Amino acid sequence: MKMLSRAEEIILLAILRLGDNAYGISIRELIHASTGVEWSLAQIYDPLNRLAHKGYVSKSRGDSSPERGGRHKCLYMLTREGKDALRELQRMQKNLWDSLPKKALG
């Protein structure tokens, strides 16, 4: 299994949380609301493209809207591989945290 970067992890979690409403701007807004950190669109779309290339997300075309000048939204969904990658990352992080001595963080 390929390791996820922290940005990829956060984006996958945002897509999972957003369900059928996961597109670039909604992902960016959820990340800002959840972390307090404002990400640029490049910080969203670069990892999204990597995740799609790895097979962890799939893209589909959403409806067009007048607000977008008739353009379609690009919607993102987690694939089975994306969910597996998140589960594996969660398992690995739990193992790392659980193996720390109780005094490690003071």
MODELLER restraints for C-alpha pairs under 7 A, 6 or more apart:
rsr = mdl.restraints
at = mdl.atoms
rsr.add(forms.Gaussian(group=physical.xy_distance, feature=features.Distance(at['CA:7:A'], at['CA:47:A']), mean=6.85, stdev=0.5))
rsr.add(forms.Gaussian(group=physical.xy_distance, feature=features.Distance(at['CA:8:A'], at['CA:47:A']), mean=5.71, stdev=0.5))
rsr.add(forms.Gaussian(group=physical.xy_distance, feature=features.Distance(at['CA:14:A'], at['CA:27:A']), mean=5.90, stdev=0.5))
rsr.add(forms.Gaussian(group=physical.xy_distance, feature=features.Distance(at['CA:14:A'], at['CA:30:A']), mean=6.62, stdev=0.5))
rsr.add(forms.Gaussian(group=physical.xy_distance, feature=features.Distance(at['CA:14:A'], at['CA:31:A']), mean=6.80, stdev=0.5))
rsr.add(forms.Gaussian(group=physical.xy_distance, feature=features.Distance(at['CA:15:A'], at['CA:22:A']), mean=5.31, stdev=0.5))
rsr.add(forms.Gaussian(group=physical.xy_distance, feature=features.Distance(at['CA:15:A'], at['CA:27:A']), mean=6.66, stdev=0.5))
rsr.add(forms.Gaussian(group=physical.xy_distance, feature=features.Distance(at['CA:15:A'], at['CA:76:A']), mean=6.89, stdev=0.5))
rsr.add(forms.Gaussian(group=physical.xy_distance, feature=features.Distance(at['CA:15:A'], at['CA:77:A']), mean=6.53, stdev=0.5))
rsr.add(forms.Gaussian(group=physical.xy_distance, feature=features.Distance(at['CA:15:A'], at['CA:78:A']), mean=6.91, stdev=0.5))
rsr.add(forms.Gaussian(group=physical.xy_distance, feature=features.Distance(at['CA:16:A'], at['CA:78:A']), mean=6.69, stdev=0.5))
rsr.add(forms.Gaussian(group=physical.xy_distance, feature=features.Distance(at['CA:22:A'], at['CA:75:A']), mean=5.57, stdev=0.5))
rsr.add(forms.Gaussian(group=physical.xy_distance, feature=features.Distance(at['CA:22:A'], at['CA:76:A']), mean=5.45, stdev=0.5))
rsr.add(forms.Gaussian(group=physical.xy_distance, feature=features.Distance(at['CA:23:A'], at['CA:73:A']), mean=6.82, stdev=0.5))
rsr.add(forms.Gaussian(group=physical.xy_distance, feature=features.Distance(at['CA:23:A'], at['CA:74:A']), mean=5.87, stdev=0.5))
rsr.add(forms.Gaussian(group=physical.xy_distance, feature=features.Distance(at['CA:23:A'], at['CA:75:A']), mean=4.68, stdev=0.5))
rsr.add(forms.Gaussian(group=physical.xy_distance, feature=features.Distance(at['CA:23:A'], at['CA:76:A']), mean=5.91, stdev=0.5))
rsr.add(forms.Gaussian(group=physical.xy_distance, feature=features.Distance(at['CA:24:A'], at['CA:44:A']), mean=6.78, stdev=0.5))
rsr.add(forms.Gaussian(group=physical.xy_distance, feature=features.Distance(at['CA:28:A'], at['CA:39:A']), mean=6.47, stdev=0.5))
rsr.add(forms.Gaussian(group=physical.xy_distance, feature=features.Distance(at['CA:28:A'], at['CA:44:A']), mean=6.70, stdev=0.5))
rsr.add(forms.Gaussian(group=physical.xy_distance, feature=features.Distance(at['CA:32:A'], at['CA:38:A']), mean=5.17, stdev=0.5))
rsr.add(forms.Gaussian(group=physical.xy_distance, feature=features.Distance(at['CA:51:A'], at['CA:57:A']), mean=5.81, stdev=0.5))
rsr.add(forms.Gaussian(group=physical.xy_distance, feature=features.Distance(at['CA:52:A'], at['CA:58:A']), mean=5.92, stdev=0.5))
rsr.add(forms.Gaussian(group=physical.xy_distance, feature=features.Distance(at['CA:55:A'], at['CA:81:A']), mean=6.68, stdev=0.5))
rsr.add(forms.Gaussian(group=physical.xy_distance, feature=features.Distance(at['CA:56:A'], at['CA:78:A']), mean=5.99, stdev=0.5))
rsr.add(forms.Gaussian(group=physical.xy_distance, feature=features.Distance(at['CA:56:A'], at['CA:79:A']), mean=5.32, stdev=0.5))
rsr.add(forms.Gaussian(group=physical.xy_distance, feature=features.Distance(at['CA:56:A'], at['CA:81:A']), mean=5.26, stdev=0.5))
rsr.add(forms.Gaussian(group=physical.xy_distance, feature=features.Distance(at['CA:56:A'], at['CA:82:A']), mean=3.79, stdev=0.5))
rsr.add(forms.Gaussian(group=physical.xy_distance, feature=features.Distance(at['CA:57:A'], at['CA:76:A']), mean=6.29, stdev=0.5))
rsr.add(forms.Gaussian(group=physical.xy_distance, feature=features.Distance(at['CA:57:A'], at['CA:77:A']), mean=5.39, stdev=0.5))
rsr.add(forms.Gaussian(group=physical.xy_distance, feature=features.Distance(at['CA:57:A'], at['CA:78:A']), mean=4.49, stdev=0.5))
rsr.add(forms.Gaussian(group=physical.xy_distance, feature=features.Distance(at['CA:57:A'], at['CA:79:A']), mean=5.24, stdev=0.5))
rsr.add(forms.Gaussian(group=physical.xy_distance, feature=features.Distance(at['CA:57:A'], at['CA:82:A']), mean=6.22, stdev=0.5))
rsr.add(forms.Gaussian(group=physical.xy_distance, feature=features.Distance(at['CA:58:A'], at['CA:76:A']), mean=5.67, stdev=0.5))
rsr.add(forms.Gaussian(group=physical.xy_distance, feature=features.Distance(at['CA:58:A'], at['CA:77:A']), mean=5.35, stdev=0.5))
rsr.add(forms.Gaussian(group=physical.xy_distance, feature=features.Distance(at['CA:58:A'], at['CA:78:A']), mean=6.43, stdev=0.5))
rsr.add(forms.Gaussian(group=physical.xy_distance, feature=features.Distance(at['CA:58:A'], at['CA:79:A']), mean=6.44, stdev=0.5))
rsr.add(forms.Gaussian(group=physical.xy_distance, feature=features.Distance(at['CA:59:A'], at['CA:74:A']), mean=6.37, stdev=0.5))
rsr.add(forms.Gaussian(group=physical.xy_distance, feature=features.Distance(at['CA:59:A'], at['CA:75:A']), mean=5.55, stdev=0.5))
rsr.add(forms.Gaussian(group=physical.xy_distance, feature=features.Distance(at['CA:59:A'], at['CA:76:A']), mean=4.70, stdev=0.5))
rsr.add(forms.Gaussian(group=physical.xy_distance, feature=features.Distance(at['CA:59:A'], at['CA:77:A']), mean=6.53, stdev=0.5))
rsr.add(forms.Gaussian(group=physical.xy_distance, feature=features.Distance(at['CA:60:A'], at['CA:74:A']), mean=5.82, stdev=0.5))
rsr.add(forms.Gaussian(group=physical.xy_distance, feature=features.Distance(at['CA:60:A'], at['CA:75:A']), mean=5.21, stdev=0.5))
rsr.add(forms.Gaussian(group=physical.xy_distance, feature=features.Distance(at['CA:60:A'], at['CA:76:A']), mean=6.54, stdev=0.5))
rsr.add(forms.Gaussian(group=physical.xy_distance, feature=features.Distance(at['CA:61:A'], at['CA:72:A']), mean=6.23, stdev=0.5))
rsr.add(forms.Gaussian(group=physical.xy_distance, feature=features.Distance(at['CA:61:A'], at['CA:73:A']), mean=6.01, stdev=0.5))
rsr.add(forms.Gaussian(group=physical.xy_distance, feature=features.Distance(at['CA:61:A'], at['CA:74:A']), mean=4.96, stdev=0.5))
rsr.add(forms.Gaussian(group=physical.xy_distance, feature=features.Distance(at['CA:61:A'], at['CA:75:A']), mean=6.03, stdev=0.5))
rsr.add(forms.Gaussian(group=physical.xy_distance, feature=features.Distance(at['CA:62:A'], at['CA:72:A']), mean=5.53, stdev=0.5))
rsr.add(forms.Gaussian(group=physical.xy_distance, feature=features.Distance(at['CA:62:A'], at['CA:73:A']), mean=4.89, stdev=0.5))
rsr.add(forms.Gaussian(group=physical.xy_distance, feature=features.Distance(at['CA:62:A'], at['CA:74:A']), mean=5.86, stdev=0.5))
rsr.add(forms.Gaussian(group=physical.xy_distance, feature=features.Distance(at['CA:62:A'], at['CA:75:A']), mean=6.02, stdev=0.5))
rsr.add(forms.Gaussian(group=physical.xy_distance, feature=features.Distance(at['CA:63:A'], at['CA:72:A']), mean=5.35, stdev=0.5))
rsr.add(forms.Gaussian(group=physical.xy_distance, feature=features.Distance(at['CA:63:A'], at['CA:73:A']), mean=6.44, stdev=0.5))
rsr.add(forms.Gaussian(group=physical.xy_distance, feature=features.Distance(at['CA:64:A'], at['CA:70:A']), mean=5.03, stdev=0.5))
rsr.add(forms.Gaussian(group=physical.xy_distance, feature=features.Distance(at['CA:64:A'], at['CA:71:A']), mean=5.00, stdev=0.5))
rsr.add(forms.Gaussian(group=physical.xy_distance, feature=features.Distance(at['CA:64:A'], at['CA:72:A']), mean=4.08, stdev=0.5))
rsr.add(forms.Gaussian(group=physical.xy_distance, feature=features.Distance(at['CA:64:A'], at['CA:73:A']), mean=6.59, stdev=0.5))
rsr.add(forms.Gaussian(group=physical.xy_distance, feature=features.Distance(at['CA:65:A'], at['CA:71:A']), mean=6.46, stdev=0.5))
rsr.add(forms.Gaussian(group=physical.xy_distance, feature=features.Distance(at['CA:65:A'], at['CA:72:A']), mean=6.95, stdev=0.5))
